[in-house]
Amino acid sequence: MATRSEGCLKFCAEQLTKSEKKALRKQRSKIHSLQRSNTELVVSKIPTSHLLVGNGGLMNGINRSQIGGLFKSFGTVERVVMLPQRSYSFVSFKNVEDASRAMQTVNGRRLDPSFEFSKAGVVLYLSYLTNLPDDIVVDRQNLPQGLVLVEDFISDVEEKKLLTTLGWNDGESIESNYNELPVTVEKQLKHRRVKHYGYEFLYGTNTIDVSKPLPEKIPEVCSEILDRIMSRGYIKNKPDQLTVNEYYPGQGIPPHFDTHSAFEDGIVSLSLGAKISMEFRHPDGHHVSVMLPRRSLLVMTQESRYLWTHGITPRKFDIVNEAQNLESSTEDKDDTASGLTQYERETRVSLTFRKIRHDPCNCKYHRQCDSQKDKKQFSASESMYYSLPNTQQDAESLEKSHVHEVYENIADHFSDTRHSPWPKISKFLLELPKGSLVADVGCGNGKYLGINHDIFKTGSDRSSNLAAIAKERGHSVIVCDVLNLPYRSGAFDACICIAVLHHLSTSERRLEGLRELVRIVGPGGLVLIYVWALEQNLEKVKRDNLREVEFDRNTREYLETKKSSPDETITSACEKEDESRVTGDHTKKVKVNKKREVFEQQDLFVPWKFRGRNQGSSEQQQMNGKSTSKSHVFHRFYHVFKEGELLGLCCQLENVIIKDVYYDRGNWCVVLRKV
């Protein structure tokens, strides 16, 4: 019988123990995951000096020193490679014999935390590889324009003095011996606690009331530091407002840009007590992570202040590049210590200094500027309506302004409302064969990507901010458009597309979206589609919004008594294909839907309103650069489908059969099978 030292997998039909069978399944799963994202790596059936370490990645909360420390006990380790957002790592030994000893001892066995591995409950699954990937190189190029990071801006003594003066004297923070200044406003937010000096930042409206300055100005302890900032020319306007934030490990702040109308250009922040990773995102989807070292000064001006959002992901670990921290001495140099690893967060205090603005902002970033956008904002009572698009360019412009940009702005608020998977969609995913490859097109925050761990899923969304939220939850997600999916034809076994096609503004584009969904699945593959229905219940619509609608038991019984069999419904819809096809009256106006109980027409704008804190709005709504008052409304374009319309479009597809059609929670739904 082959031993573990002769290969990580038993490629034979021999009798295996229960633990060996489990290890074999885990190995195959990790290998499959590896090969999907690293096509250049080859698994070896015979022992080599290179090992894939499943369950030993940064996503598992394991760092470089833990992996290096474990495997050095078996021989000379030449390289350790760890990749971001991966549940595996790589180890390269100097010789094959050392790798074989590690395989025989470690593979599939729970490691003892008392002497083998510092983290409890860890089971690693190993595989031999013919080669290793290159390390990820982390650099500081392509930072947002106007962003400056000054390391060691203050001394240890200055840091301690600031923490002692401005911190919280509750025995739980960084310094236990505070001599706090009096403070007018101190609050406990959902993700952190804050203090304000000079002026209070009003999280309910994301503004400053300039008519109500606080009695406590910026403390004198900050004067020398502010003078240093001004003398070096980092900002032009001397700050008159200070916000002190305290973050415990696992806490953060949602992506936002500081309100244009509230503050002048030039915002600076000091990091005290610990380092942390801050995420910057451009509207085009470009994402940059910047590590803010302890005692560093972050300066945001121009584009980095007005255009890019910044935030701190709430987690207990950050990915850092240890290579930047290594000393240059070649004596006893340890190559395994260089590269990406995981840093456990510590309690951090930030001091953010800003200058209050007393007149409207006139920056060049009009789409992000609340001073300029509010002038252009239209409401349901105004007669500023779009006509239905009659050209491709008109359709793209409408969708860009009232679909793409809206979801970029409301991403975090929208995500907060999308947390419970719907039963029928979950049932569809759970019934797929084990090992199926599934695409979730329009995945949003990824709430369906976590359903059924026996299938492999990848998500995509047009909103880079929603895709970023899904990625932060550990899902595989890309940014792309449903009309141009970057997948090869027939790549997937199934595809779901929930609440996407109704955002396309012409019948031709909706049909093209259907064709793309069918194209990416192979013969026999299934496609599940949900779109909003024109036919909403007049009495049971939830009062808070016009989103997916819950019907009560009586309504369901009524619909079921009038519902034809699936075959009858499909036949009828296909026979009336011409009637069901909506070509659109291009002289008709797209109006804002005024009523919450009914859709007034098929093509309309559905308002998305931010609600005040008293109605349970999240901190993200307050920090997203948008007013949370009732006057601020986003308008999303929808084409709501009438009964039989979705089937009529599907009947124009030549390579599918309609497996099922049904009505669910205010949506028309169809399941297609590709032939």
Sequence and secondary structure as in RCSB ss.txt:
>XXXX:A:sequence
MATRSEGCLKFCAEQLTKSEKKALRKQRSKIHSLQRSNTELVVSKIPTSHLLVGNGGLMNGINRSQIGGLFKSFG
TVERVVMLPQRSYSFVSFKNVEDASRAMQTVNGRRLDPSFEFSKAGVVLYLSYLTNLPDDIVVDRQNLPQGLVLV
EDFISDVEEKKLLTTLGWNDGESIESNYNELPVTVEKQLKHRRVKHYGYEFLYGTNTIDVSKPLPEKIPEVCSEI
LDRIMSRGYIKNKPDQLTVNEYYPGQGIPPHFDTHSAFEDGIVSLSLGAKISMEFRHPDGHHVSVMLPRRSLLVM
TQESRYLWTHGITPRKFDIVNEAQNLESSTEDKDDTASGLTQYERETRVSLTFRKIRHDPCNCKYHRQCDSQKDK
KQFSASESMYYSLPNTQQDAESLEKSHVHEVYENIADHFSDTRHSPWPKISKFLLELPKGSLVADVGCGNGKYLG
INHDIFKTGSDRSSNLAAIAKERGHSVIVCDVLNLPYRSGAFDACICIAVLHHLSTSERRLEGLRELVRIVGPGG
LVLIYVWALEQNLEKVKRDNLREVEFDRNTREYLETKKSSPDETITSACEKEDESRVTGDHTKKVKVNKKREVFE
QQDLFVPWKFRGRNQGSSEQQQMNGKSTSKSHVFHRFYHVFKEGELLGLCCQLENVIIKDVYYDRGNWCVVLRKV
>XXXX:A:secstr
   GGG SS  S     HHHHHHHHHHHHHHHHHHHH TT  B SS  SEEEEET SGGGT  HHHHHHHHGGGS
 EEEEEE TT SEEEEEESSHHHHHHHHHHHTT B  TTTT SSTT B EEEEES           S  TTEEEE
TT S HHHHHHHHHHHS  SSSSS SS      SEEEE SS EEEEESS EETTTTEE TT   SS S GGGHHH
HHHHHHTTS SS   EEEEEEE TT  EEEE   TTTB S EEEEEESS EEEEEE TTS EEEEEE TT EEEE
 HHHHHTSEEEE   SEEEEEGGGG  S  TT  GGGSSEEEEE   EEEEEEE B  S    S TTT HHHHHH
H   TTS   EE   SHHHHHHHHIIIIIHHHHHHHHHHHHT  S  HHHHHHHHTS TT EEEEET TTTTTTT
S TTSEEEEEES HHHHHHHHHTT  EEE BTTB  S TT EEEEEEES GGG  SHHHHHHHHHHHHHTEEEEE
EEEEEEEBS   TTT  TT SSS    HHHHHHHHHH   HHHHHHHHHHTHHHH     TTSEEEE   SSS S
SSEEEEEEE   GGGT  HHHHHSSS  STT EEEEEEE B TTHHHHHHTT SSEEEEEEEEETTEEEEEEEE 
